[in-house]
Amino acid sequence: MSFSETVSRYHEAYATAVAPRRGSLMTKAEIDAAVADVIADPKVLQWLFPSDHCSNHSNDGACECAQTDHAIFHRIGRGTYRVL
């Protein structure tokens, strides 16, 4: 399984964790805290990043939602995201 496929497995958990904040700006720390309530495994949390789920940004191994209409975030700046 590729890294992108692995990251994509956690897309719904990310979406669920931040759904109450739709339209809001969140920092990476706030997103990490919200996601930790849904994904309790610290080994998984250490390599999940909001930037892997952005409409306007991508990383190597990003979620399949990156740069699509299914993205969860819009990157505003380093460590700051708007929840879509």
mmCIF file of the N, C-alpha and C atoms, coordinates in Angstrom:
data_MODEL
# 
_entry.id   MODEL 
# 
loop_
_atom_site.group_PDB 
_atom_site.id 
_atom_site.type_symbol 
_atom_site.label_atom_id 
_atom_site.label_alt_id 
_atom_site.label_comp_id 
_atom_site.label_asym_id 
_atom_site.label_entity_id 
_atom_site.label_seq_id 
_atom_site.pdbx_PDB_ins_code 
_atom_site.Cartn_x 
_atom_site.Cartn_y 
_atom_site.Cartn_z 
_atom_site.occupancy 
_atom_site.B_iso_or_equiv 
_atom_site.pdbx_formal_charge 
_atom_site.auth_seq_id 
_atom_site.auth_comp_id 
_atom_site.auth_asym_id 
_atom_site.auth_atom_id 
_atom_site.pdbx_PDB_model_num 
ATOM 1   N N  . MET A 1 1  ? 0.856   -1.178 0.000  1.00 0.00 ? 1  MET A N  1 
ATOM 2   C CA . MET A 1 1  ? 0.000   0.000  0.000  1.00 0.00 ? 1  MET A CA 1 
ATOM 3   C C  . MET A 1 1  ? 0.901   1.240  0.000  1.00 0.00 ? 1  MET A C  1 
ATOM 4   N N  . SER A 1 2  ? 0.605   2.189  -0.870 1.00 0.00 ? 2  SER A N  1 
ATOM 5   C CA . SER A 1 2  ? 1.411   3.408  -0.955 1.00 0.00 ? 2  SER A CA 1 
ATOM 6   C C  . SER A 1 2  ? 1.119   4.323  0.242  1.00 0.00 ? 2  SER A C  1 
ATOM 7   N N  . PHE A 1 3  ? 2.012   5.274  0.479  1.00 0.00 ? 3  PHE A N  1 
ATOM 8   C CA . PHE A 1 3  ? 1.811   6.225  1.565  1.00 0.00 ? 3  PHE A CA 1 
ATOM 9   C C  . PHE A 1 3  ? 0.535   7.029  1.337  1.00 0.00 ? 3  PHE A C  1 
ATOM 10  N N  . SER A 1 4  ? 0.280   7.415  0.088  1.00 0.00 ? 4  SER A N  1 
ATOM 11  C CA . SER A 1 4  ? -0.926  8.170  -0.246 1.00 0.00 ? 4  SER A CA 1 
ATOM 12  C C  . SER A 1 4  ? -2.186  7.371  0.090  1.00 0.00 ? 4  SER A C  1 
ATOM 13  N N  . GLU A 1 5  ? -2.174  6.091  -0.216 1.00 0.00 ? 5  GLU A N  1 
ATOM 14  C CA . GLU A 1 5  ? -3.327  5.239  0.108  1.00 0.00 ? 5  GLU A CA 1 
ATOM 15  C C  . GLU A 1 5  ? -3.497  5.121  1.619  1.00 0.00 ? 5  GLU A C  1 
ATOM 16  N N  . THR A 1 6  ? -2.391  5.033  2.336  1.00 0.00 ? 6  THR A N  1 
ATOM 17  C CA . THR A 1 6  ? -2.456  4.939  3.795  1.00 0.00 ? 6  THR A CA 1 
ATOM 18  C C  . THR A 1 6  ? -3.038  6.220  4.391  1.00 0.00 ? 6  THR A C  1 
ATOM 19  N N  . VAL A 1 7  ? -2.545  7.368  3.933  1.00 0.00 ? 7  VAL A N  1 
ATOM 20  C CA . VAL A 1 7  ? -3.059  8.656  4.416  1.00 0.00 ? 7  VAL A CA 1 
ATOM 21  C C  . VAL A 1 7  ? -4.542  8.783  4.097  1.00 0.00 ? 7  VAL A C  1 
ATOM 22  N N  . SER A 1 8  ? -4.944  8.357  2.922  1.00 0.00 ? 8  SER A N  1 
ATOM 23  C CA . SER A 1 8  ? -6.341  8.458  2.491  1.00 0.00 ? 8  SER A CA 1 
ATOM 24  C C  . SER A 1 8  ? -7.280  7.644  3.373  1.00 0.00 ? 8  SER A C  1 
ATOM 25  N N  . ARG A 1 9  ? -6.764  6.593  3.995  1.00 0.00 ? 9  ARG A N  1 
ATOM 26  C CA . ARG A 1 9  ? -7.594  5.773  4.886  1.00 0.00 ? 9  ARG A CA 1 
ATOM 27  C C  . ARG A 1 9  ? -8.114  6.591  6.066  1.00 0.00 ? 9  ARG A C  1 
ATOM 28  N N  . TYR A 1 10 ? -7.424  7.664  6.424  1.00 0.00 ? 10 TYR A N  1 
ATOM 29  C CA . TYR A 1 10 ? -7.804  8.478  7.575  1.00 0.00 ? 10 TYR A CA 1 
ATOM 30  C C  . TYR A 1 10 ? -8.567  9.751  7.196  1.00 0.00 ? 10 TYR A C  1 
ATOM 31  N N  . HIS A 1 11 ? -8.924  9.872  5.922  1.00 0.00 ? 11 HIS A N  1 
ATOM 32  C CA . HIS A 1 11 ? -9.636  11.062 5.436  1.00 0.00 ? 11 HIS A CA 1 
ATOM 33  C C  . HIS A 1 11 ? -10.936 11.297 6.213  1.00 0.00 ? 11 HIS A C  1 
ATOM 34  N N  . GLU A 1 12 ? -11.753 10.287 6.356  1.00 0.00 ? 12 GLU A N  1 
ATOM 35  C CA . GLU A 1 12 ? -13.052 10.449 7.031  1.00 0.00 ? 12 GLU A CA 1 
ATOM 36  C C  . GLU A 1 12 ? -12.884 10.814 8.504  1.00 0.00 ? 12 GLU A C  1 
ATOM 37  N N  . ALA A 1 13 ? -11.870 10.252 9.154  1.00 0.00 ? 13 ALA A N  1 
ATOM 38  C CA . ALA A 1 13 ? -11.619 10.605 10.554 1.00 0.00 ? 13 ALA A CA 1 
ATOM 39  C C  . ALA A 1 13 ? -11.274 12.091 10.660 1.00 0.00 ? 13 ALA A C  1 
ATOM 40  N N  . TYR A 1 14 ? -10.437 12.580 9.762  1.00 0.00 ? 14 TYR A N  1 
ATOM 41  C CA . TYR A 1 14 ? -10.086 14.004 9.732  1.00 0.00 ? 14 TYR A CA 1 
ATOM 42  C C  . TYR A 1 14 ? -11.345 14.836 9.493  1.00 0.00 ? 14 TYR A C  1 
ATOM 43  N N  . ALA A 1 15 ? -12.132 14.459 8.509  1.00 0.00 ? 15 ALA A N  1 
ATOM 44  C CA . ALA A 1 15 ? -13.338 15.215 8.162  1.00 0.00 ? 15 ALA A CA 1 
ATOM 45  C C  . ALA A 1 15 ? -14.312 15.254 9.331  1.00 0.00 ? 15 ALA A C  1 
ATOM 46  N N  . THR A 1 16 ? -14.489 14.135 9.995  1.00 0.00 ? 16 THR A N  1 
ATOM 47  C CA . THR A 1 16 ? -15.398 14.055 11.145 1.00 0.00 ? 16 THR A CA 1 
ATOM 48  C C  . THR A 1 16 ? -14.895 14.926 12.292 1.00 0.00 ? 16 THR A C  1 
ATOM 49  N N  . ALA A 1 17 ? -13.607 14.889 12.541 1.00 0.00 ? 17 ALA A N  1 
ATOM 50  C CA . ALA A 1 17 ? -13.021 15.633 13.665 1.00 0.00 ? 17 ALA A CA 1 
ATOM 51  C C  . ALA A 1 17 ? -13.204 17.138 13.538 1.00 0.00 ? 17 ALA A C  1 
ATOM 52  N N  . VAL A 1 18 ? -13.140 17.657 12.335 1.00 0.00 ? 18 VAL A N  1 
ATOM 53  C CA . VAL A 1 18 ? -13.204 19.119 12.155 1.00 0.00 ? 18 VAL A CA 1 
ATOM 54  C C  . VAL A 1 18 ? -14.555 19.603 11.620 1.00 0.00 ? 18 VAL A C  1 
ATOM 55  N N  . ALA A 1 19 ? -15.482 18.711 11.360 1.00 0.00 ? 19 ALA A N  1 
ATOM 56  C CA . ALA A 1 19 ? -16.789 19.089 10.804 1.00 0.00 ? 19 ALA A CA 1 
ATOM 57  C C  . ALA A 1 19 ? -17.491 20.187 11.612 1.00 0.00 ? 19 ALA A C  1 
ATOM 58  N N  . PRO A 1 20 ? -17.443 20.161 12.939 1.00 0.00 ? 20 PRO A N  1 
ATOM 59  C CA . PRO A 1 20 ? -18.112 21.240 13.689 1.00 0.00 ? 20 PRO A CA 1 
ATOM 60  C C  . PRO A 1 20 ? -17.503 22.622 13.463 1.00 0.00 ? 20 PRO A C  1 
ATOM 61  N N  . ARG A 1 21 ? -16.320 22.696 12.919 1.00 0.00 ? 21 ARG A N  1 
ATOM 62  C CA . ARG A 1 21 ? -15.610 23.962 12.707 1.00 0.00 ? 21 ARG A CA 1 
ATOM 63  C C  . ARG A 1 21 ? -15.638 24.408 11.246 1.00 0.00 ? 21 ARG A C  1 
ATOM 64  N N  . ARG A 1 22 ? -16.509 23.813 10.428 1.00 0.00 ? 22 ARG A N  1 
ATOM 65  C CA . ARG A 1 22 ? -16.579 24.178 9.012  1.00 0.00 ? 22 ARG A CA 1 
ATOM 66  C C  . ARG A 1 22 ? -16.678 25.692 8.846  1.00 0.00 ? 22 ARG A C  1 
ATOM 67  N N  . GLY A 1 23 ? -15.837 26.227 7.964  1.00 0.00 ? 23 GLY A N  1 
ATOM 68  C CA . GLY A 1 23 ? -15.817 27.664 7.702  1.00 0.00 ? 23 GLY A CA 1 
ATOM 69  C C  . GLY A 1 23 ? -14.865 28.432 8.599  1.00 0.00 ? 23 GLY A C  1 
ATOM 70  N N  . SER A 1 24 ? -14.376 27.791 9.649  1.00 0.00 ? 24 SER A N  1 
ATOM 71  C CA . SER A 1 24 ? -13.485 28.448 10.610 1.00 0.00 ? 24 SER A CA 1 
ATOM 72  C C  . SER A 1 24 ? -12.024 28.299 10.223 1.00 0.00 ? 24 SER A C  1 
ATOM 73  N N  . LEU A 1 25 ? -11.210 29.207 10.768 1.00 0.00 ? 25 LEU A N  1 
ATOM 74  C CA . LEU A 1 25 ? -9.769  29.059 10.672 1.00 0.00 ? 25 LEU A CA 1 
ATOM 75  C C  . LEU A 1 25 ? -9.311  28.222 11.859 1.00 0.00 ? 25 LEU A C  1 
ATOM 76  N N  . MET A 1 26 ? -8.377  27.310 11.589 1.00 0.00 ? 26 MET A N  1 
ATOM 77  C CA . MET A 1 26 ? -7.807  26.475 12.647 1.00 0.00 ? 26 MET A CA 1 
ATOM 78  C C  . MET A 1 26 ? -6.303  26.401 12.462 1.00 0.00 ? 26 MET A C  1 
ATOM 79  N N  . THR A 1 27 ? -5.599  26.329 13.563 1.00 0.00 ? 27 THR A N  1 
ATOM 80  C CA . THR A 1 27 ? -4.166  26.104 13.501 1.00 0.00 ? 27 THR A CA 1 
ATOM 81  C C  . THR A 1 27 ? -3.917  24.597 13.422 1.00 0.00 ? 27 THR A C  1 
ATOM 82  N N  . LYS A 1 28 ? -2.711  24.229 13.046 1.00 0.00 ? 28 LYS A N  1 
ATOM 83  C CA . LYS A 1 28 ? -2.360  22.818 13.003 1.00 0.00 ? 28 LYS A CA 1 
ATOM 84  C C  . LYS A 1 28 ? -2.527  22.196 14.383 1.00 0.00 ? 28 LYS A C  1 
ATOM 85  N N  . ALA A 1 29 ? -2.151  22.911 15.429 1.00 0.00 ? 29 ALA A N  1 
ATOM 86  C CA . ALA A 1 29 ? -2.281  22.390 16.794 1.00 0.00 ? 29 ALA A CA 1 
ATOM 87  C C  . ALA A 1 29 ? -3.746  22.125 17.145 1.00 0.00 ? 29 ALA A C  1 
ATOM 88  N N  . GLU A 1 30 ? -4.642  23.017 16.753 1.00 0.00 ? 30 GLU A N  1 
ATOM 89  C CA . GLU A 1 30 ? -6.073  22.813 17.015 1.00 0.00 ? 30 GLU A CA 1 
ATOM 90  C C  . GLU A 1 30 ? -6.602  21.622 16.236 1.00 0.00 ? 30 GLU A C  1 
ATOM 91  N N  . ILE A 1 31 ? -6.177  21.496 14.994 1.00 0.00 ? 31 ILE A N  1 
ATOM 92  C CA . ILE A 1 31 ? -6.597  20.356 14.170 1.00 0.00 ? 31 ILE A CA 1 
ATOM 93  C C  . ILE A 1 31 ? -6.078  19.062 14.767 1.00 0.00 ? 31 ILE A C  1 
ATOM 94  N N  . ASP A 1 32 ? -4.799  19.054 15.161 1.00 0.00 ? 32 ASP A N  1 
ATOM 95  C CA . ASP A 1 32 ? -4.213  17.853 15.767 1.00 0.00 ? 32 ASP A CA 1 
ATOM 96  C C  . ASP A 1 32 ? -4.984  17.437 17.013 1.00 0.00 ? 32 ASP A C  1 
ATOM 97  N N  . ALA A 1 33 ? -5.368  18.398 17.839 1.00 0.00 ? 33 ALA A N  1 
ATOM 98  C CA . ALA A 1 33 ? -6.124  18.090 19.057 1.00 0.00 ? 33 ALA A CA 1 
ATOM 99  C C  . ALA A 1 33 ? -7.497  17.498 18.718 1.00 0.00 ? 33 ALA A C  1 
ATOM 100 N N  . ALA A 1 34 ? -8.171  18.057 17.728 1.00 0.00 ? 34 ALA A N  1 
ATOM 101 C CA . ALA A 1 34 ? -9.483  17.543 17.320 1.00 0.00 ? 34 ALA A CA 1 
ATOM 102 C C  . ALA A 1 34 ? -9.364  16.131 16.754 1.00 0.00 ? 34 ALA A C  1 
ATOM 103 N N  . VAL A 1 35 ? -8.352  15.901 15.945 1.00 0.00 ? 35 VAL A N  1 
ATOM 104 C CA . VAL A 1 35 ? -8.157  14.586 15.327 1.00 0.00 ? 35 VAL A CA 1 
ATOM 105 C C  . VAL A 1 35 ? -7.770  13.551 16.377 1.00 0.00 ? 35 VAL A C  1 
ATOM 106 N N  . ALA A 1 36 ? -7.037  13.960 17.405 1.00 0.00 ? 36 ALA A N  1 
ATOM 107 C CA . ALA A 1 36 ? -6.642  13.033 18.470 1.00 0.00 ? 36 ALA A CA 1 
ATOM 108 C C  . ALA A 1 36 ? -7.858  12.484 19.212 1.00 0.00 ? 36 ALA A C  1 
ATOM 109 N N  . ASP A 1 37 ? -8.980  13.206 19.189 1.00 0.00 ? 37 ASP A N  1 
ATOM 110 C CA . ASP A 1 37 ? -10.212 12.703 19.804 1.00 0.00 ? 37 ASP A CA 1 
ATOM 111 C C  . ASP A 1 37 ? -10.839 11.585 18.982 1.00 0.00 ? 37 ASP A C  1 
ATOM 112 N N  . VAL A 1 38 ? -10.507 11.525 17.696 1.00 0.00 ? 38 VAL A N  1 
ATOM 113 C CA . VAL A 1 38 ? -11.073 10.525 16.787 1.00 0.00 ? 38 VAL A CA 1 
ATOM 114 C C  . VAL A 1 38 ? -10.096 9.379  16.532 1.00 0.00 ? 38 VAL A C  1 
ATOM 115 N N  . ILE A 1 39 ? -8.828  9.712  16.406 1.00 0.00 ? 39 ILE A N  1 
ATOM 116 C CA . ILE A 1 39 ? -7.778  8.714  16.160 1.00 0.00 ? 39 ILE A CA 1 
ATOM 117 C C  . ILE A 1 39 ? -6.888  8.688  17.396 1.00 0.00 ? 39 ILE A C  1 
ATOM 118 N N  . ALA A 1 40 ? -7.010  7.658  18.190 1.00 0.00 ? 40 ALA A N  1 
ATOM 119 C CA . ALA A 1 40 ? -6.315  7.611  19.478 1.00 0.00 ? 40 ALA A CA 1 
ATOM 120 C C  . ALA A 1 40 ? -4.886  7.084  19.388 1.00 0.00 ? 40 ALA A C  1 
ATOM 121 N N  . ASP A 1 41 ? -4.476  6.595  18.238 1.00 0.00 ? 41 ASP A N  1 
ATOM 122 C CA . ASP A 1 41 ? -3.155  5.980  18.109 1.00 0.00 ? 41 ASP A CA 1 
ATOM 123 C C  . ASP A 1 41 ? -2.090  7.041  17.842 1.00 0.00 ? 41 ASP A C  1 
ATOM 124 N N  . PRO A 1 42 ? -1.212  7.337  18.824 1.00 0.00 ? 42 PRO A N  1 
ATOM 125 C CA . PRO A 1 42 ? -0.192  8.370  18.614 1.00 0.00 ? 42 PRO A CA 1 
ATOM 126 C C  . PRO A 1 42 ? 0.782   8.048  17.484 1.00 0.00 ? 42 PRO A C  1 
ATOM 127 N N  . LYS A 1 43 ? 0.987   6.779  17.185 1.00 0.00 ? 43 LYS A N  1 
ATOM 128 C CA . LYS A 1 43 ? 1.878   6.405  16.079 1.00 0.00 ? 43 LYS A CA 1 
ATOM 129 C C  . LYS A 1 43 ? 1.289   6.846  14.746 1.00 0.00 ? 43 LYS A C  1 
ATOM 130 N N  . VAL A 1 44 ? -0.020  6.805  14.615 1.00 0.00 ? 44 VAL A N  1 
ATOM 131 C CA . VAL A 1 44 ? -0.690  7.270  13.392 1.00 0.00 ? 44 VAL A CA 1 
ATOM 132 C C  . VAL A 1 44 ? -0.679  8.795  13.351 1.00 0.00 ? 44 VAL A C  1 
ATOM 133 N N  . LEU A 1 45 ? -0.983  9.414  14.466 1.00 0.00 ? 45 LEU A N  1 
ATOM 134 C CA . LEU A 1 45 ? -1.075  10.875 14.522 1.00 0.00 ? 45 LEU A CA 1 
ATOM 135 C C  . LEU A 1 45 ? 0.223   11.580 14.167 1.00 0.00 ? 45 LEU A C  1 
ATOM 136 N N  . GLN A 1 46 ? 1.354   10.952 14.440 1.00 0.00 ? 46 GLN A N  1 
ATOM 137 C CA . GLN A 1 46 ? 2.629   11.613 14.193 1.00 0.00 ? 46 GLN A CA 1 
ATOM 138 C C  . GLN A 1 46 ? 2.922   11.828 12.716 1.00 0.00 ? 46 GLN A C  1 
ATOM 139 N N  . TRP A 1 47 ? 2.268   11.106 11.814 1.00 0.00 ? 47 TRP A N  1 
ATOM 140 C CA . TRP A 1 47 ? 2.540   11.310 10.384 1.00 0.00 ? 47 TRP A CA 1 
ATOM 141 C C  . TRP A 1 47 ? 1.315   11.758 9.595  1.00 0.00 ? 47 TRP A C  1 
ATOM 142 N N  . LEU A 1 48 ? 0.241   12.152 10.281 1.00 0.00 ? 48 LEU A N  1 
ATOM 143 C CA . LEU A 1 48 ? -0.911  12.745 9.601  1.00 0.00 ? 48 LEU A CA 1 
ATOM 144 C C  . LEU A 1 48 ? -0.803  14.267 9.684  1.00 0.00 ? 48 LEU A C  1 
ATOM 145 N N  . PHE A 1 49 ? -1.034  14.935 8.554  1.00 0.00 ? 49 PHE A N  1 
ATOM 146 C CA . PHE A 1 49 ? -0.896  16.384 8.507  1.00 0.00 ? 49 PHE A CA 1 
ATOM 147 C C  . PHE A 1 49 ? -2.091  16.998 7.778  1.00 0.00 ? 49 PHE A C  1 
ATOM 148 N N  . PRO A 1 50 ? -2.601  18.144 8.262  1.00 0.00 ? 50 PRO A N  1 
ATOM 149 C CA . PRO A 1 50 ? -3.689  18.816 7.557  1.00 0.00 ? 50 PRO A CA 1 
ATOM 150 C C  . PRO A 1 50 ? -3.321  19.153 6.111  1.00 0.00 ? 50 PRO A C  1 
ATOM 151 N N  . SER A 1 51 ? -2.051  19.460 5.879  1.00 0.00 ? 51 SER A N  1 
ATOM 152 C CA . SER A 1 51 ? -1.628  19.839 4.528  1.00 0.00 ? 51 SER A CA 1 
ATOM 153 C C  . SER A 1 51 ? -1.793  18.702 3.525  1.00 0.00 ? 51 SER A C  1 
ATOM 154 N N  . ASP A 1 52 ? -1.966  17.476 4.004  1.00 0.00 ? 52 ASP A N  1 
ATOM 155 C CA . ASP A 1 52 ? -2.222  16.346 3.104  1.00 0.00 ? 52 ASP A CA 1 
ATOM 156 C C  . ASP A 1 52 ? -3.663  16.312 2.611  1.00 0.00 ? 52 ASP A C  1 
ATOM 157 N N  . HIS A 1 53 ? -4.500  17.200 3.133  1.00 0.00 ? 53 HIS A N  1 
ATOM 158 C CA . HIS A 1 53 ? -5.932  17.206 2.810  1.00 0.00 ? 53 HIS A CA 1 
ATOM 159 C C  . HIS A 1 53 ? -6.387  18.586 2.343  1.00 0.00 ? 53 HIS A C  1 
ATOM 160 N N  . CYS A 1 54 ? -5.535  19.292 1.606  1.00 0.00 ? 54 CYS A N  1 
ATOM 161 C CA . CYS A 1 54 ? -5.808  20.679 1.209  1.00 0.00 ? 54 CYS A CA 1 
ATOM 162 C C  . CYS A 1 54 ? -6.281  20.818 -0.236 1.00 0.00 ? 54 CYS A C  1 
ATOM 163 N N  . SER A 1 55 ? -7.131  21.800 -0.435 1.00 0.00 ? 55 SER A N  1 
ATOM 164 C CA . SER A 1 55 ? -7.636  22.102 -1.775 1.00 0.00 ? 55 SER A CA 1 
ATOM 165 C C  . SER A 1 55 ? -6.603  22.844 -2.608 1.00 0.00 ? 55 SER A C  1 
ATOM 166 N N  . ASN A 1 56 ? -5.678  23.541 -1.948 1.00 0.00 ? 56 ASN A N  1 
ATOM 167 C CA . ASN A 1 56 ? -4.742  24.398 -2.665 1.00 0.00 ? 56 ASN A CA 1 
ATOM 168 C C  . ASN A 1 56 ? -3.276  24.093 -2.357 1.00 0.00 ? 56 ASN A C  1 
ATOM 169 N N  . HIS A 1 57 ? -3.017  22.918 -1.847 1.00 0.00 ? 57 HIS A N  1 
ATOM 170 C CA . HIS A 1 57 ? -1.650  22.558 -1.465 1.00 0.00 ? 57 HIS A CA 1 
ATOM 171 C C  . HIS A 1 57 ? -1.540  21.041 -1.505 1.00 0.00 ? 57 HIS A C  1 
ATOM 172 N N  . SER A 1 58 ? -0.347  20.549 -1.770 1.00 0.00 ? 58 SER A N  1 
ATOM 173 C CA . SER A 1 58 ? -0.155  19.103 -1.781 1.00 0.00 ? 58 SER A CA 1 
ATOM 174 C C  . SER A 1 58 ? 1.257   18.771 -1.326 1.00 0.00 ? 58 SER A C  1 
ATOM 175 N N  . ASN A 1 59 ? 1.416   17.580 -0.833 1.00 0.00 ? 59 ASN A N  1 
ATOM 176 C CA . ASN A 1 59 ? 2.704   17.043 -0.410 1.00 0.00 ? 59 ASN A CA 1 
ATOM 177 C C  . ASN A 1 59 ? 2.905   15.712 -1.108 1.00 0.00 ? 59 ASN A C  1 
ATOM 178 N N  . ASP A 1 60 ? 4.128   15.219 -1.123 1.00 0.00 ? 60 ASP A N  1 
ATOM 179 C CA . ASP A 1 60 ? 4.351   13.848 -1.582 1.00 0.00 ? 60 ASP A CA 1 
ATOM 180 C C  . ASP A 1 60 ? 3.574   12.921 -0.654 1.00 0.00 ? 60 ASP A C  1 
ATOM 181 N N  . GLY A 1 61 ? 2.816   12.016 -1.222 1.00 0.00 ? 61 GLY A N  1 
ATOM 182 C CA . GLY A 1 61 ? 2.047   11.070 -0.426 1.00 0.00 ? 61 GLY A CA 1 
ATOM 183 C C  . GLY A 1 61 ? 0.794   11.653 0.189  1.00 0.00 ? 61 GLY A C  1 
ATOM 184 N N  . ALA A 1 62 ? 0.285   12.762 -0.355 1.00 0.00 ? 62 ALA A N  1 
ATOM 185 C CA . ALA A 1 62 ? -0.922  13.397 0.182  1.00 0.00 ? 62 ALA A CA 1 
ATOM 186 C C  . ALA A 1 62 ? -2.146  12.513 -0.054 1.00 0.00 ? 62 ALA A C  1 
ATOM 187 N N  . CYS A 1 63 ? -3.199  12.812 0.661  1.00 0.00 ? 63 CYS A N  1 
ATOM 188 C CA . CYS A 1 63 ? -4.475  12.117 0.500  1.00 0.00 ? 63 CYS A CA 1 
ATOM 189 C C  . CYS A 1 63 ? -4.983  12.302 -0.928 1.00 0.00 ? 63 CYS A C  1 
ATOM 190 N N  . GLU A 1 64 ? -5.791  11.375 -1.359 1.00 0.00 ? 64 GLU A N  1 
ATOM 191 C CA . GLU A 1 64 ? -6.392  11.461 -2.698 1.00 0.00 ? 64 GLU A CA 1 
ATOM 192 C C  . GLU A 1 64 ? -7.288  12.682 -2.850 1.00 0.00 ? 64 GLU A C  1 
ATOM 193 N N  . CYS A 1 65 ? -7.706  13.283 -1.729 1.00 0.00 ? 65 CYS A N  1 
ATOM 194 C CA . CYS A 1 65 ? -8.573  14.465 -1.785 1.00 0.00 ? 65 CYS A CA 1 
ATOM 195 C C  . CYS A 1 65 ? -7.809  15.746 -2.114 1.00 0.00 ? 65 CYS A C  1 
ATOM 196 N N  . ALA A 1 66 ? -6.479  15.723 -1.946 1.00 0.00 ? 66 ALA A N  1 
ATOM 197 C CA . ALA A 1 66 ? -5.674  16.934 -2.131 1.00 0.00 ? 66 ALA A CA 1 
ATOM 198 C C  . ALA A 1 66 ? -5.897  17.527 -3.518 1.00 0.00 ? 66 ALA A C  1 
ATOM 199 N N  . GLN A 1 67 ? -6.100  18.832 -3.537 1.00 0.00 ? 67 GLN A N  1 
ATOM 200 C CA . GLN A 1 67 ? -6.323  19.608 -4.750 1.00 0.00 ? 67 GLN A CA 1 
ATOM 201 C C  . GLN A 1 67 ? -7.559  19.148 -5.526 1.00 0.00 ? 67 GLN A C  1 
ATOM 202 N N  . THR A 1 68 ? -8.593  18.701 -4.779 1.00 0.00 ? 68 THR A N  1 
ATOM 203 C CA . THR A 1 68 ? -9.870  18.332 -5.391 1.00 0.00 ? 68 THR A CA 1 
ATOM 204 C C  . THR A 1 68 ? -11.001 18.996 -4.603 1.00 0.00 ? 68 THR A C  1 
ATOM 205 N N  . ASP A 1 69 ? -12.218 18.811 -5.085 1.00 0.00 ? 69 ASP A N  1 
ATOM 206 C CA . ASP A 1 69 ? -13.408 19.319 -4.388 1.00 0.00 ? 69 ASP A CA 1 
ATOM 207 C C  . ASP A 1 69 ? -13.695 18.551 -3.103 1.00 0.00 ? 69 ASP A C  1 
ATOM 208 N N  . HIS A 1 70 ? -13.003 17.456 -2.866 1.00 0.00 ? 70 HIS A N  1 
ATOM 209 C CA . HIS A 1 70 ? -13.216 16.637 -1.670 1.00 0.00 ? 70 HIS A CA 1 
ATOM 210 C C  . HIS A 1 70 ? -12.238 16.972 -0.546 1.00 0.00 ? 70 HIS A C  1 
ATOM 211 N N  . ALA A 1 71 ? -11.401 17.978 -0.752 1.00 0.00 ? 71 ALA A N  1 
ATOM 212 C CA . ALA A 1 71 ? -10.429 18.380 0.263  1.00 0.00 ? 71 ALA A CA 1 
ATOM 213 C C  . ALA A 1 71 ? -11.149 18.863 1.519  1.00 0.00 ? 71 ALA A C  1 
ATOM 214 N N  . ILE A 1 72 ? -10.470 18.759 2.636  1.00 0.00 ? 72 ILE A N  1 
ATOM 215 C CA . ILE A 1 72 ? -11.036 19.150 3.923  1.00 0.00 ? 72 ILE A CA 1 
ATOM 216 C C  . ILE A 1 72 ? -10.628 20.572 4.298  1.00 0.00 ? 72 ILE A C  1 
ATOM 217 N N  . PHE A 1 73 ? -9.450  20.988 3.863  1.00 0.00 ? 73 PHE A N  1 
ATOM 218 C CA . PHE A 1 73 ? -8.895  22.285 4.254  1.00 0.00 ? 73 PHE A CA 1 
ATOM 219 C C  . PHE A 1 73 ? -8.477  23.120 3.048  1.00 0.00 ? 73 PHE A C  1 
ATOM 220 N N  . HIS A 1 74 ? -8.393  24.411 3.296  1.00 0.00 ? 74 HIS A N  1 
ATOM 221 C CA . HIS A 1 74 ? -7.773  25.351 2.369  1.00 0.00 ? 74 HIS A CA 1 
ATOM 222 C C  . HIS A 1 74 ? -6.626  25.970 3.160  1.00 0.00 ? 74 HIS A C  1 
ATOM 223 N N  . ARG A 1 75 ? -5.416  25.818 2.680  1.00 0.00 ? 75 ARG A N  1 
ATOM 224 C CA . ARG A 1 75 ? -4.250  26.325 3.407  1.00 0.00 ? 75 ARG A CA 1 
ATOM 225 C C  . ARG A 1 75 ? -4.190  27.838 3.282  1.00 0.00 ? 75 ARG A C  1 
ATOM 226 N N  . ILE A 1 76 ? -4.191  28.511 4.411  1.00 0.00 ? 76 ILE A N  1 
ATOM 227 C CA . ILE A 1 76 ? -4.120  29.965 4.455  1.00 0.00 ? 76 ILE A CA 1 
ATOM 228 C C  . ILE A 1 76 ? -2.669  30.417 4.537  1.00 0.00 ? 76 ILE A C  1 
ATOM 229 N N  . GLY A 1 77 ? -1.901  29.729 5.329  1.00 0.00 ? 77 GLY A N  1 
ATOM 230 C CA . GLY A 1 77 ? -0.479  30.003 5.522  1.00 0.00 ? 77 GLY A CA 1 
ATOM 231 C C  . GLY A 1 77 ? 0.129   28.871 6.318  1.00 0.00 ? 77 GLY A C  1 
ATOM 232 N N  . ARG A 1 78 ? 1.390   28.955 6.590  1.00 0.00 ? 78 ARG A N  1 
ATOM 233 C CA . ARG A 1 78 ? 2.064   27.878 7.311  1.00 0.00 ? 78 ARG A CA 1 
ATOM 234 C C  . ARG A 1 78 ? 1.376   27.632 8.653  1.00 0.00 ? 78 ARG A C  1 
ATOM 235 N N  . GLY A 1 79 ? 0.808   26.453 8.812  1.00 0.00 ? 79 GLY A N  1 
ATOM 236 C CA . GLY A 1 79 ? 0.165   26.070 10.064 1.00 0.00 ? 79 GLY A CA 1 
ATOM 237 C C  . GLY A 1 79 ? -1.217  26.629 10.280 1.00 0.00 ? 79 GLY A C  1 
ATOM 238 N N  . THR A 1 80 ? -1.811  27.276 9.263  1.00 0.00 ? 80 THR A N  1 
ATOM 239 C CA . THR A 1 80 ? -3.164  27.862 9.398  1.00 0.00 ? 80 THR A CA 1 
ATOM 240 C C  . THR A 1 80 ? -4.026  27.391 8.228  1.00 0.00 ? 80 THR A C  1 
ATOM 241 N N  . TYR A 1 81 ? -5.231  26.912 8.562  1.00 0.00 ? 81 TYR A N  1 
ATOM 242 C CA . TYR A 1 81 ? -6.106  26.306 7.561  1.00 0.00 ? 81 TYR A CA 1 
ATOM 243 C C  . TYR A 1 81 ? -7.551  26.763 7.788  1.00 0.00 ? 81 TYR A C  1 
ATOM 244 N N  . ARG A 1 82 ? -8.287  26.895 6.688  1.00 0.00 ? 82 ARG A N  1 
ATOM 245 C CA . ARG A 1 82 ? -9.740  27.098 6.773  1.00 0.00 ? 82 ARG A CA 1 
ATOM 246 C C  . ARG A 1 82 ? -10.379 25.735 6.534  1.00 0.00 ? 82 ARG A C  1 
ATOM 247 N N  . VAL A 1 83 ? -11.319 25.382 7.389  1.00 0.00 ? 83 VAL A N  1 
ATOM 248 C CA . VAL A 1 83 ? -12.030 24.108 7.245  1.00 0.00 ? 83 VAL A CA 1 
ATOM 249 C C  . VAL A 1 83 ? -13.115 24.288 6.193  1.00 0.00 ? 83 VAL A C  1 
ATOM 250 N N  . LEU A 1 84 ? -13.082 23.444 5.182  1.00 0.00 ? 84 LEU A N  1 
ATOM 251 C CA . LEU A 1 84 ? -14.058 23.530 4.085  1.00 0.00 ? 84 LEU A CA 1 
ATOM 252 C C  . LEU A 1 84 ? -15.311 22.738 4.403  1.00 0.00 ? 84 LEU A C  1 
# 
